[in-house]
Amino acid sequence: MRKRSVLLLTMLLAGSFVFANGAKESGSSAQSGDTVTVNAPVTITLWHTRGAGKNGEEMTAVTKKFNETNKLGITVEESYQGNYVATLAKTMQAIAAGTNPTMVLLERAAGVPVVNDAGALLDMMPYAKRDGMDLANFPEALMKYSLVDGKLITLPYVRSTPVFYYNKGMYREAGIVDAPKTIDELIAASKKITKVENGKTVVFGFELLNDPAWFIQNMTYQLGSNMLSADGKSAPSLEDGTLLKVLSAWRSWVDEGWCAAPAVTNASNALLDDFYNKRVGAFFYSTGGMANIIKNSAEAGIELGVAFLPTWDKPAAPVGGGNLGILSVNTSKQEQAAAWEFMKFLMEDEQVANNSAHTGYLPSTKSSINHPILKQQWAEHPEFRVAFDQLSIAQEIPYSIYKSQYEEQMTVVCSRLIQDRSISPEQAIEELKAEAVQIFPTK
């Protein structure tokens, strides 16, 4: 019942803002196809997930540049709201209270469907058509949560894909020349790198984070199935045996001792710390942290390798990250028009190139890869190009309002399977099937 209560809360929040603000016409004109231009100084707000470090620095810098250079008197006030989950919750609460920002950065697969289902995202298509924005300039793999039912509800901003990071020195010491291209090669390499002293593992060949909607979903996709059905209303890999195969493999890797189980808390930070201290030889991780990983690896004396994700049957890599949208409720037409101007600025080649070069996030437009900023960076650090090249085998999880709930339960069950090791893979599948009955609609 707890899962149903999460969905019910979302529906109530959506319903409350419709009831409270349904008569407010702030977004109706733009939603019906009209556009306006900014004709007076206006201040807009942006809520985002880009915290401390290079991500936060880039958000602050690009906002400052826009505020100083736009000729329309637009001032953008950016505000960090926490991670994707926290930002979505705050946004839905603010919509219900009538205090939402003008723009919001949402996790594309878990956040965008929820806010869109509430009817709160502005259709930017009229603006895009008016200003001649070439939507074909955005990689198709990044647009599933942007173009929905003929509407342009968001644009890709801080988008990423996980890649294979590894310690080249460790690989050479083990007599391994190239990064593994298949799961079998990953297993063989990781076993060679693993070191045990006095009965204790001091170096693990590999570690896989508990991120079901990325790593586990992609593995089931490589095996010909998927975490979610095409209509987003069921979980095929749960029924066809592919999820059992993946979870059984992961558990066996941990039991065999060459794959580290992720830490219970602060797993990402713990993994990176182990890699920098040469306690882990390789891992899957987002390109969004690549700039920091390259810097910290160099400081730790590690020759870093970056490669495509190893595959099972079919080469594939997931995409993730955040999309930027304009809210159509509790915002004026002038604010919406100003938000569109900022959106266009963020999608210019120079800003896209800077965002990618300074953080490691994917270039969100095709034309930006020809900008001198990225050309120079890719020449000096070809690791950054790997992520963009991997888009050639990219796949996106199906659009679903149930994704976040199902992912939450997968994370809990996988934690018991891998970190606690208190249940078997078969028990994990049965528990997820019971949860799925509560999450997905009955047919």
C-alpha positions as CSV (number, residue, x, y, z in Angstrom):
1,M,0.0,0.0,0.0
2,R,2.9,2.3,0.6
3,K,3.7,2.4,-3.2
4,R,0.1,3.3,-4.0
5,S,0.3,6.1,-1.5
6,V,3.3,7.6,-3.3
7,L,1.3,7.7,-6.6
8,L,-1.8,9.0,-4.7
9,L,0.3,11.8,-3.2
10,T,1.4,12.8,-6.7
11,M,-2.1,12.7,-8.0
12,L,-3.4,14.8,-5.0
13,L,-0.6,17.3,-5.5
14,A,-1.4,17.6,-9.2
15,G,-5.1,17.9,-8.4
16,S,-4.6,20.5,-5.8
17,F,-2.9,22.9,-8.1
18,V,-5.5,22.4,-10.8
19,F,-8.2,23.1,-8.3
20,A,-6.4,26.1,-6.7
21,N,-5.1,27.6,-9.9
22,G,-7.3,26.2,-12.7
23,A,-8.8,29.6,-13.4
24,K,-5.3,31.2,-13.7
25,E,-4.6,31.8,-17.4
26,S,-0.9,32.3,-17.0
27,G,0.1,29.5,-19.3
28,S,-3.0,29.0,-21.5
29,S,-2.0,31.2,-24.3
30,A,1.5,29.7,-24.9
31,Q,0.0,26.3,-24.5
32,S,-2.4,26.9,-27.3
33,G,0.2,28.0,-29.7
34,D,0.7,31.7,-29.1
35,T,4.1,33.2,-28.2
36,V,5.0,36.5,-26.7
37,T,8.3,38.5,-26.5
38,V,9.9,39.9,-23.4
39,N,9.0,43.6,-23.4
40,A,10.1,44.7,-19.9
41,P,12.6,43.7,-17.2
42,V,11.6,40.4,-15.7
43,T,13.1,38.1,-13.1
44,I,12.7,34.3,-13.4
45,T,13.7,31.4,-11.1
46,L,15.4,28.2,-11.9
47,W,15.5,25.2,-9.6
48,H,18.2,22.7,-10.3
49,T,20.2,19.7,-9.0
50,R,23.7,20.9,-9.8
51,G,25.4,21.1,-6.4
52,A,29.0,21.7,-5.2
53,G,32.0,21.2,-7.4
54,K,32.2,21.7,-11.2
55,N,28.5,21.2,-11.7
56,G,27.5,23.9,-9.4
57,E,30.3,26.2,-10.7
58,E,29.1,25.7,-14.3
59,M,25.5,26.5,-13.4
60,T,26.5,29.7,-11.6
61,A,28.9,30.8,-14.4
62,V,26.4,30.3,-17.2
63,T,23.6,32.0,-15.3
64,K,25.9,35.0,-14.5
65,K,26.9,35.3,-18.2
66,F,23.3,35.3,-19.4
67,N,22.3,37.9,-16.8
68,E,25.2,40.2,-17.9
69,T,24.8,39.8,-21.6
70,N,21.1,39.5,-22.5
71,K,19.6,42.7,-23.9
72,L,16.1,42.1,-22.7
73,G,16.4,42.9,-19.0
74,I,16.0,39.3,-17.9
75,T,17.5,38.2,-14.6
76,V,17.7,34.5,-13.8
77,E,17.9,33.4,-10.2
78,E,19.2,29.9,-9.9
79,S,18.8,27.8,-6.8
80,Y,20.1,24.4,-5.9
81,Q,17.3,22.1,-4.5
82,G,19.1,18.9,-3.8
83,N,19.2,15.6,-5.8
84,Y,16.6,14.7,-8.5
85,V,14.2,13.1,-6.0
86,A,14.3,16.1,-3.7
87,T,13.8,18.5,-6.5
88,L,10.9,16.7,-7.9
89,A,9.2,16.5,-4.5
90,K,9.8,20.2,-3.9
91,T,8.5,21.1,-7.3
92,M,5.3,19.2,-6.9
93,Q,4.7,20.7,-3.5
94,A,5.4,24.2,-4.9
95,I,3.0,23.7,-7.8
96,A,0.3,22.7,-5.3
97,A,1.0,25.8,-3.2
98,G,1.3,28.1,-6.2
99,T,4.9,29.0,-5.4
100,N,6.8,27.0,-8.1
101,P,9.8,28.3,-10.0
102,T,9.7,29.4,-13.7
103,M,12.1,26.6,-14.8
104,V,13.1,23.3,-13.3
105,L,15.8,20.7,-14.0
106,L,14.2,17.2,-13.7
107,E,15.5,13.7,-13.9
108,R,14.3,12.9,-17.4
109,A,12.7,9.4,-16.8
110,A,11.5,9.8,-13.2
111,G,10.7,13.5,-13.0
112,V,9.5,14.6,-16.4
113,P,6.6,12.1,-16.7
114,V,5.3,13.1,-13.2
115,V,5.3,16.8,-13.8
116,N,4.0,16.4,-17.4
117,D,1.2,14.1,-16.2
118,A,0.2,16.9,-13.8
119,G,-0.2,19.2,-16.8
120,A,2.5,21.6,-15.5
121,L,5.1,21.7,-18.3
122,L,4.9,24.3,-21.0
123,D,4.7,23.2,-24.6
124,M,7.7,25.0,-26.1
125,M,7.0,23.9,-29.6
126,P,5.4,27.2,-30.7
127,Y,8.6,29.0,-29.5
128,A,10.9,26.6,-31.2
129,K,9.0,26.9,-34.5
130,R,8.9,30.7,-34.2
131,D,12.6,31.0,-33.6
132,G,13.7,28.3,-36.0
133,M,15.2,25.9,-33.5
134,D,16.4,22.8,-35.3
135,L,15.2,19.9,-33.1
136,A,17.1,17.5,-35.4
137,N,20.3,19.0,-34.0
138,F,19.6,17.1,-30.7
139,P,20.8,13.5,-30.7
140,E,17.7,11.3,-31.1
141,A,18.8,9.2,-28.1
142,L,18.4,12.2,-25.8
143,M,14.9,13.3,-27.0
144,K,12.5,10.7,-25.7
145,Y,11.5,12.8,-22.7
146,S,11.5,16.0,-24.7
147,L,9.1,15.3,-27.6
148,V,6.0,13.7,-26.1
149,D,2.6,13.5,-27.9
150,G,3.8,16.1,-30.4
151,K,4.8,18.6,-27.7
152,L,8.2,19.9,-26.8
153,I,8.0,19.7,-23.0
154,T,11.7,19.7,-22.1
155,L,15.1,19.9,-23.6
156,P,18.2,17.8,-22.8
157,Y,20.6,19.7,-20.6
158,V,22.8,17.7,-18.2
159,R,22.6,14.4,-20.0
160,S,24.9,11.5,-19.4
161,T,25.7,7.9,-20.1
162,P,27.7,5.5,-18.0
163,V,31.0,4.3,-19.3
164,F,33.6,1.8,-18.2
165,Y,36.4,3.4,-16.1
166,Y,39.5,1.4,-15.3
167,N,43.0,1.5,-14.0
168,K,45.3,1.0,-17.0
169,G,48.2,0.2,-14.7
170,M,46.4,-2.6,-13.0
171,Y,45.3,-4.0,-16.3
172,R,48.9,-4.0,-17.6
173,E,50.2,-5.6,-14.5
174,A,47.7,-8.4,-15.0
175,G,48.8,-8.8,-18.7
176,I,45.6,-7.3,-20.1
177,V,46.1,-5.0,-23.0
178,D,42.6,-3.7,-23.9
179,A,39.4,-2.8,-22.0
180,P,36.9,-5.7,-21.9
181,K,34.2,-5.5,-24.6
182,T,32.0,-8.3,-23.3
183,I,30.8,-9.4,-19.9
184,D,32.8,-12.6,-20.2
185,E,35.9,-10.5,-20.8
186,L,35.0,-8.3,-17.9
187,I,34.7,-11.3,-15.6
188,A,38.1,-12.7,-16.8
189,A,39.9,-9.4,-16.4
190,S,38.4,-8.7,-13.0
191,K,39.4,-12.1,-11.6
192,K,43.0,-11.5,-12.7
193,I,43.2,-8.1,-11.0
194,T,41.6,-9.1,-7.7
195,K,44.1,-9.6,-4.9
196,V,43.6,-11.4,-1.7
197,E,46.0,-11.1,1.3
198,N,45.7,-13.2,4.5
199,G,42.3,-14.2,3.5
200,K,41.1,-10.7,2.9
201,T,40.4,-9.1,-0.5
202,V,42.6,-6.0,-0.7
203,V,41.8,-5.2,-4.4
204,F,38.6,-5.9,-6.2
205,G,38.7,-6.2,-9.9
206,F,35.3,-4.5,-10.4
207,E,32.4,-2.9,-8.6
208,L,28.8,-2.3,-9.7
209,L,26.7,0.3,-8.0
210,N,23.1,-0.5,-7.1
211,D,21.5,1.6,-9.8
212,P,18.7,-0.6,-11.3
213,A,17.4,1.9,-13.8
214,W,20.8,2.3,-15.4
215,F,23.0,-0.8,-15.1
216,I,20.5,-3.6,-14.5
217,Q,18.0,-2.1,-17.0
218,N,20.8,-1.9,-19.6
219,M,21.8,-5.5,-19.0
220,T,18.3,-6.8,-19.5
221,Y,18.1,-4.7,-22.7
222,Q,21.3,-6.3,-23.9
223,L,19.7,-9.7,-23.4
224,G,16.7,-8.7,-25.5
225,S,14.2,-7.6,-22.8
226,N,13.7,-4.4,-20.8
227,M,13.0,-3.1,-17.3
228,L,9.7,-1.5,-18.6
229,S,7.4,-2.3,-21.4
230,A,7.0,0.0,-24.4
231,D,3.8,1.4,-22.9
232,G,5.4,1.8,-19.5
233,K,2.8,-0.2,-17.8
234,S,4.6,-3.5,-17.0
235,A,8.0,-5.0,-16.3
236,P,8.8,-7.6,-19.0
237,S,12.2,-8.6,-17.7
238,L,10.6,-9.6,-14.4
239,E,8.5,-12.2,-16.2
240,D,10.7,-13.5,-19.0
241,G,13.7,-14.6,-17.0
242,T,16.2,-12.0,-18.1
243,L,16.1,-10.0,-14.8
244,L,16.7,-13.3,-12.9
245,K,19.7,-14.0,-15.1
246,V,21.2,-10.6,-14.5
247,L,20.6,-10.6,-10.7
248,S,21.9,-14.1,-10.4
249,A,25.1,-13.1,-12.3
250,W,25.6,-10.1,-10.1
251,R,25.2,-12.1,-6.9
252,S,27.6,-14.7,-8.1
253,W,30.2,-12.1,-8.9
254,V,30.0,-10.8,-5.4
255,D,30.0,-14.3,-3.9
256,E,33.1,-15.2,-5.9
257,G,34.9,-12.3,-4.4
258,W,36.1,-10.3,-7.4
259,C,33.2,-7.9,-7.5
260,A,32.8,-5.5,-4.6
261,A,29.4,-5.0,-3.1
262,P,28.5,-1.2,-3.0
263,A,28.6,0.5,0.4
264,V,25.3,0.8,2.2
265,T,25.6,4.6,2.5
266,N,27.3,7.1,0.2
267,A,28.0,4.3,-2.2
268,S,29.2,6.5,-5.1
269,N,31.7,8.4,-2.9
270,A,32.9,5.2,-1.4
271,L,33.4,3.6,-4.8
272,L,35.4,6.6,-6.1
273,D,37.5,6.7,-2.9
274,D,38.3,3.0,-3.3
275,F,39.3,3.5,-7.0
276,Y,41.6,6.4,-6.2
277,N,43.2,4.4,-3.4
278,K,43.6,1.4,-5.8
279,R,41.3,-0.9,-4.0
280,V,39.0,-1.3,-7.0
281,G,40.3,-1.7,-10.5
282,A,37.3,-0.8,-12.6
283,F,33.7,0.3,-12.4
284,F,30.7,1.7,-14.4
285,Y,29.9,5.4,-13.7
286,S,28.3,8.4,-15.2
287,T,30.1,10.7,-17.7
288,G,28.7,13.6,-15.7
289,G,31.5,13.1,-13.2
290,M,34.3,12.5,-15.7
291,A,36.1,15.8,-15.2
292,N,36.5,15.2,-11.5
293,I,37.4,11.5,-12.1
294,I,40.2,12.5,-14.5
295,K,41.5,15.1,-12.2
296,N,41.4,13.0,-9.0
297,S,42.9,9.9,-10.8
298,A,45.8,12.0,-12.0
299,E,46.4,13.3,-8.5
300,A,46.3,9.7,-7.2
301,G,48.9,8.6,-9.8
302,I,46.4,6.5,-11.8
303,E,46.5,6.2,-15.5
304,L,42.8,6.3,-16.2
305,G,41.1,4.3,-19.0
306,V,37.6,5.1,-20.4
307,A,35.8,2.7,-22.7
308,F,32.3,1.6,-23.9
309,L,30.3,-0.5,-21.4
310,P,31.0,-4.3,-21.8
311,T,28.0,-6.1,-23.3
312,W,26.0,-9.3,-22.9
313,D,24.4,-10.3,-26.2
314,K,23.5,-7.0,-27.9
315,P,25.8,-3.9,-27.5
316,A,23.8,-1.2,-25.8
317,A,24.3,1.7,-23.3
318,P,21.7,3.6,-21.3
319,V,21.3,7.4,-21.2
320,G,20.3,9.4,-18.2
321,G,20.6,12.8,-16.6
322,G,18.4,15.8,-16.4
323,N,16.1,17.7,-18.8
324,L,15.2,21.4,-18.4
325,G,11.5,22.5,-18.6
326,I,9.5,25.6,-18.2
327,L,6.5,25.5,-15.9
328,S,3.2,26.6,-17.4
329,V,1.4,27.1,-14.1
330,N,1.7,30.0,-11.7
331,T,4.0,31.8,-14.2
332,S,3.1,34.7,-16.4
333,K,3.5,34.8,-20.2
334,Q,6.4,37.3,-19.8
335,E,8.2,34.9,-17.4
336,Q,7.6,32.0,-19.8
337,A,9.0,34.0,-22.7
338,A,12.0,35.0,-20.6
339,A,12.6,31.4,-19.6
340,W,12.6,30.5,-23.3
341,E,15.3,33.0,-24.0
342,F,17.4,31.5,-21.2
343,M,16.7,28.0,-22.6
344,K,17.9,29.1,-26.1
345,F,21.0,30.5,-24.6
346,L,21.8,27.3,-22.8
347,M,21.4,25.4,-26.1
348,E,23.9,27.5,-28.0
349,D,26.9,25.7,-29.1
350,E,29.3,27.6,-26.9
351,Q,27.3,27.0,-23.8
352,V,26.7,23.3,-24.6
353,A,30.4,22.9,-25.3
354,N,31.4,24.6,-22.0
355,N,29.0,22.5,-20.0
356,S,30.4,19.3,-21.5
357,A,34.0,20.3,-21.3
358,H,33.8,21.5,-17.7
359,T,31.9,18.6,-16.3
360,G,31.9,15.6,-18.6
361,Y,28.2,15.7,-19.4
362,L,27.3,14.8,-23.0
363,P,27.2,17.5,-25.6
364,S,23.4,17.9,-26.0
365,T,23.5,19.1,-29.6
366,K,25.3,17.7,-32.6
367,S,26.7,21.0,-33.8
368,S,28.4,21.7,-30.5
369,I,31.0,19.0,-31.1
370,N,32.5,21.2,-33.8
371,H,33.0,24.1,-31.4
372,P,36.7,24.9,-30.7
373,I,36.2,24.3,-26.9
374,L,35.3,20.6,-27.5
375,K,37.7,20.1,-30.3
376,Q,40.6,21.1,-28.1
377,Q,39.4,19.2,-25.1
378,W,38.8,16.0,-27.1
379,A,42.3,16.3,-28.6
380,E,43.8,16.7,-25.1
381,H,41.5,14.3,-23.3
382,P,40.0,11.7,-25.7
383,E,38.3,10.1,-22.8
384,F,35.6,12.8,-23.0
385,R,34.7,11.7,-26.6
386,V,34.0,8.1,-25.6
387,A,30.7,9.1,-24.1
388,F,29.5,10.9,-27.2
389,D,30.6,8.1,-29.4
390,Q,28.8,5.6,-27.2
391,L,25.5,7.3,-28.2
392,S,25.8,5.2,-31.4
393,I,24.6,2.2,-29.3
394,A,22.5,4.2,-26.8
395,Q,19.0,3.2,-25.7
396,E,16.5,4.9,-23.5
397,I,14.1,3.4,-20.9
398,P,10.5,3.7,-22.0
399,Y,8.4,6.6,-20.9
400,S,6.5,5.7,-17.7
401,I,4.9,7.4,-14.7
402,Y,5.6,4.2,-12.8
403,K,9.3,4.2,-13.3
404,S,10.3,5.9,-10.1
405,Q,8.2,3.7,-7.9
406,Y,9.4,0.5,-9.5
407,E,13.0,1.7,-9.5
408,E,12.7,2.4,-5.8
409,Q,11.6,-1.1,-5.0
410,M,14.3,-2.6,-7.3
411,T,16.9,-0.7,-5.3
412,V,15.6,-2.0,-2.0
413,V,15.4,-5.6,-3.2
414,C,18.8,-5.4,-4.8
415,S,20.3,-4.0,-1.6
416,R,19.0,-7.1,0.3
417,L,20.3,-9.4,-2.5
418,I,23.8,-7.8,-2.9
419,Q,24.7,-5.8,0.1
420,D,22.9,-7.8,2.8
421,R,23.0,-11.1,0.9
422,S,19.9,-12.1,2.9
423,I,17.8,-13.3,0.0
424,S,18.5,-15.3,-3.1
425,P,18.0,-14.1,-6.7
426,E,14.9,-16.2,-7.0
427,Q,13.5,-14.6,-3.8
428,A,14.4,-11.2,-5.2
429,I,12.3,-11.9,-8.3
430,E,9.3,-13.1,-6.2
431,E,9.5,-10.0,-4.0
432,L,9.6,-7.7,-7.1
433,K,6.7,-9.5,-8.6
434,A,4.6,-8.8,-5.5
435,E,5.7,-5.1,-5.6
436,A,4.9,-4.9,-9.3
437,V,1.3,-5.9,-8.6
438,Q,1.0,-2.9,-6.4
439,I,2.7,-0.5,-8.7
440,F,1.6,-1.2,-12.3
441,P,-2.1,-0.9,-13.4
442,T,-4.0,-4.2,-13.7
443,K,-4.9,-5.1,-17.2
